[in-house]
Amino acid sequence: MNTSASQDDLPKTRPLRFEITVDGATIRGPGGELPLSENDDAAQDFLLILAREVGGVRLERALKSRGYQSRATYYGKLKRYIQGGLAALLPQSPGPRGNSQRSSDIIKRIVSLRYADPRRNAAAIAAILKRSGIHISIRSIERTLTEYGLSKSR
């Protein structure tokens, strides 16, 4: 018994040809309709790309339909889609923009400066660190003091 299929046994594929109309939050085609959530930004962005790239909708009209002002927004989404597919259109948190200024050595310095003089506030600690070549924001120092339970109670 031969279980391998020959080329002649495989179904012939033909291109699908149909029109898709977008009516609010529903996509309609010859086979039925598909609801589309207005809160699903990735689906809405994909629909925008389809309308523009496949449907030939003018860019200005496509942008207006999604409430976008900028062509750069559209082209950024298109580039992400081309490079990463649908997953690239999913919302992602930006994450940290750079490395934290609070290395373990700096944290140790902040804590030791507070212990040396409990009356010393974050601005005074920042000034001392700045004189020794360490530039760190007062807010970062306040955050460190709070994390270590060394912030002054009001």
N, C-alpha and C positions, 0 to 999 in steps of 0.2 A: 504494500500500500504506500503510495507516494503522497506525502503530506505537504510537499513544497508546491507553491503556486507558480505557475508560469506567467509570463507577461500577458498572455491571452486571457487568463482567468481573472486578472485584476479588473475591477470596475473602471470604466473610462471616466475621467473627470472632465468636466466642462466648466467654463467660467460662469459664475453666478451673475446674473444681470437683473437688477431691480433698483427701484428708487426708494430712498428713505426720506420721509418727511418728518420734520421735528415740529411738534406742536406742543409748546409749553414744556411739560415734563414727560412727554410720551413720544416714543419713536415708533412710527407706523411704516409698515412695509406690506408687500403682497401676502405674506404669511400670517400677519397679525400685528399686534402692537406690544411694545415693551415699555413698562414704566421706568422713568429715570428720576431719581431723587434730585431735587433742586439743591440739597445740601451735600451732594456727592461731587465735590470739586474736581476730583480726578476724572470722573465720567463726563462732567460738563466740559472740562478742558479737552478731553479726547474728542468729544463731539465738535468742539470749536475747530480742532485740527482737521477732522474729517470734512467739516463744512467748507473749510478754506482750501485744503489741499486736494480733496477728491471731488467735492461738490462745486468748486469754482466760485464760491461766495466771495464777494469783495472783502478785503481785509477790514476796512472801516466798518462794514456792516457786521462782520463776525465779531469784532472787538466790542461794538456797541451792544450786541446781543448778550454778552457776558458782563458788560459794565466795565470793561477795561478801557483805559485811556491810551495806553502806550503800545506802539508796535514792538518795542523791545520786550515787553511782557510776553507777547505772542511768540516772538522768535525764540525767546528763552525756553518757553514751554515746548516748542517744536523741536529745538535742539535736544532738550532732555528726553523727549519721546524717541527721537531717532537714535540716540545713544543708548537708552536704557529701557525702551518699551513702555508699556502701561505702568509698570511699577515705578518708573521715574516720575510719573505725574502725581503719585500719592504725596500728600503733605508730609513734610519732614521737619522736625525741630531744627533750628539752626545750630544748636549746640554751642559750646564755648568758642569764642572768636579768637582766642589766643591762650597762651599758657598763663596759669595763675601766677601772680606776683608773689604769692605767699609760699615760698619754698620752706622746707622744714627748718633750715638755718635762720631764715627771717622770722619765722614763728617763734623760735627759741629766743631770738633777740628781743622781740616784742614782749614776750612773757617775762623775760629776765629784767627788762627795763621797768615793767610795771611792778614786779616784786621788789626791785631796788628802791622804788619810791611809789607807794600806792596812790599818792595824790597826783601823780603824773597822768595827764589826760592823753587822748589819742593824738591831738595836734602836737603836744610836746614830744611824744615818742616819734612822730613823723619827722619833726625838726631834727632830733638827735640822729635818726637814721639817715636823713638827707645829708647831714654834715659828714657822715662816714661813707657817702657815695651810694646809699640805697634809696631809691626813689619809689615810694609806695604811698598810695592814697590814704587819707585819714579814714575813709570809709572801710578800707581793707583792714586797717588796724583795729577799728571799732568791731568789725566782724570777728577778728581773731580774739579780742578780749572777751567778747560775748561767748564765743565757742568754748573758751577755757574758764568761764565763770568769773572773769576778772573785771567785768564792766561795773561801773559805779551805779548803785541803785539810786533812784531819784526820789 
